[in-house]
C-alpha cells in the first residue's frame, strides 16, 4: 500500500470488524479528511494522530434506525403530548444527541418528531452548530382520525405531539408535499393503531390500501422515501405492496405478509428493544407480570417470521425506539443487536451488519458510511472488548473508548446531570388509589386492624 503522508488519523493494531459481514482481522485504519483511505496491516504512515487500538475492536459506528430524539423519555403519551414545549424540546434534544455519540452512535433516524423540530436539529448538526451524529428525520407522523398508539388522545383533525391527522385524499397529498417542502428526509405513516374493543392481537390497520398507495406515490414523485409503523399482518402486507421503503416493527406477520415483504424486499426495523426491556427489566420500573409477559410474547410470536424474512433476503435493521422512559438515550443503542442474536438467531457479525452498513440506508447514505473500507466516510468506533463474540460489550459502561465521526474524534465525556424544567414531567399523587382496603392491607393507623390492635 502506498504511503499517505497527509493522513490525519491512524487507528493502529485493532481487530477490525468491517460491518460487511467479513471475519475480523488485525489491521490499521487510515483516515484522511472525512474518509477512510486504507485498511491494511502495519501501515507505514508518518505524521498525523495515532490511536493505539491493540487488544480492542475497531468497527463502524452504530446507526439507530428508530430513535425519538425529541421525546425526552416520557413515561406516558399524556406526558409526551401535554407536557412538552416546542422551544425547550429543541434545546433538550440538542443536548440529548450528545448522549448518542458517547454510546457509539454515529447516525440515527428520527422518523417523527414533536413540533417537527427534527428538521432544524438535523440542520444544526450538519452546520456544526451543535455536535451530534448524522441524522435523518421525518416531520409529523401521518395519522387517520382513528389515531395511532395513543388512541383517544389523538384529535379527530389537526396536530398533536408528533402526529398530523389527515382525513381525505386531498389532505394526504397536501401534508406530504408540505413536509417535503420543509425538508424532511422521510414521510412516516402510522399504518396501525389501538382501539378500545379490538379483537385481534397487535394493532388494527387504520389506513386503506389506496390511501397508503397515495402516500407513496406522492412522496416518491418528489424523491422522498416512506416508512410505516406496522404492528399486524394486514398492515405489513399492504405497506409492502403499496410501495413503502421501510417498515417499523412488522410484528404478527402471517404467510401473506411474509410473502409480500420478501417479494418487495422491504427493509424491516423490528425495534424489539422497548419490548425486551419491559419483559426483562420491567420489575425494576413496577411493571406487572401480565404486561411483561405480553411484551415477551410479541417477541416470541414474531421472531420466527422475521427470521424467515431475513433468510428470504429482507434486510433487518437495528432500531431501539430510544427516547422513552424504558429506553433512555445513551443506554440501550446496542440492545437490538443482542436481541437479534438471542431471539432471532443471527450471528454477532450479522447483527453488527444490521446496525452498520445495512442501516446506512436509513440515513440515505447506503454505500457511503457504515463500513470500514477505503472510500467510506470515516464514522468509526474503538471498543474495549471482543464485539465479534459478544455484542453486549457495546453497552458495557466505559467500553466505547473512541468515537470518530466524519474523520474527527468526538468528545464522549459523560453528560452532566440535569434537572427537568418546570412542568416537563407528568406527576401524580401515587401509583394506587387510596381506598379503605389499601389502608387495611397495609395495617396503617385508622385501618380496621389498627383499631383492633389499639382496642386490645
C-alpha positions, 0 to 999 in steps of 0.5 A: 500500500502506498504511503499517505503522508497527509493522513490525519488519523491512524487507528493502529493494531485493532481487530477490525470488524468491517460491518460487511459481514467479513471475519475480523482481522488485525489491521490499521485504519487510515483516515484522511479528511472525512474518509477512510483511505486504507485498511491494511496491516502495519501501515507505514504512515508518518505524521498525523494522530495515532490511536493505539487500538491493540487488544480492542475492536475497531468497527463502524459506528452504530446507526439507530434506525428508530430513535425519538430524539425529541421525546425526552423519555416520557413515561406516558403519551399524556406526558409526551403530548401535554407536557412538552414545549416546542422551544425547550424540546429543541434545546433538550434534544440538542443536548440529548444527541450528545448522549448518542455519540458517547454510546457509539452512535454515529447516525440515527433516524428520527422518523417523527418528531414533536413540533417537527423540530427534527428538521432544524436539529438535523440542520444544526448538526450538519452546520456544526452548530451543535455536535451530534451524529448524522441524522435523518428525520421525518416531520409529523407522523401521518395519522387517520382520525382513528389515531395511532398508539395513543388512541383517544388522545389523538384529535379527530383533525389537526396536530398533536405531539408528533402526529398530523391527522389527515382525513381525505385524499386531498389532505394526504397529498397536501401534508406530504408535499408540505413536509417535503417542502420543509425538508424532511428526509422521510414521510412516516405513516402510522399504518396501525393503531389501538382501539378500545374493543379490538379483537385481534392481537397487535394493532388494527390497520387504520389506513386503506390500501389506496390511501397508503398507495397515495402516500407513496406515490406522492412522496416518491414523485418528489424523491422522498422515501416512506416508512410505516409503523406496522404492528399486524399482518394486514398492515405489513402486507399492504405497506409492502405492496403499496410501495413503502421503503421501510417498515417499523416493527412488522410484528404478527406477520402471517404467510401473506405478509411474509410473502409480500415483504420478501417479494418487495424486499422491504427493509424491516426495523423490528425495534424489539428493544422497548419490548425486551426491556419491559419483559426483562427489566420491567420489575425494576420500573413496577411493571406487572407480570401480565404486561411483561409477559405480553411484551415477551410474547410479541417477541416470541410470536414474531421472531420466527417470521422475521427470521424467515424474512431475513433468510428470504433476503429482507434486510433487518435493521437495528432500531431501539425506539430510544427516547422513552422512559424504558429506553433512555438515550445513551443506554440501550443503542446496542440492545437490538443487536443482542436481541437479534442474536438471542431471539432471532438467531443471527450471528454477532457479525450479522447483527453488527451488519444490521446496525452498520452498513445495512442501516446506512440506508436509513440515513440515505447514505447506503454505500457511503458510511457504515463500513470500514473500507477505503472510500467510506466516510470515516464514522468509526468506533474503538471498543474495549472488548471482543464485539465479534463474540459478544455484542453486549460489550457495546453497552458495557459502561466505559467500553466505547473508548473512541468515537470518530465521526466524519474523520474527527474524534468526538468528545464522549465525556459523560453528560452532566446531570440535569434537572427537568424544567418546570412542568416537563414531567407528568406527576401524580399523587401515587401509583394506587388509589387510596381506598379503605382496603389499601389502608387495611392491607397495609395495617396503617393507623385508622385501618380496621386492624389498627383499631383492633390492635389499639382496642386490645 
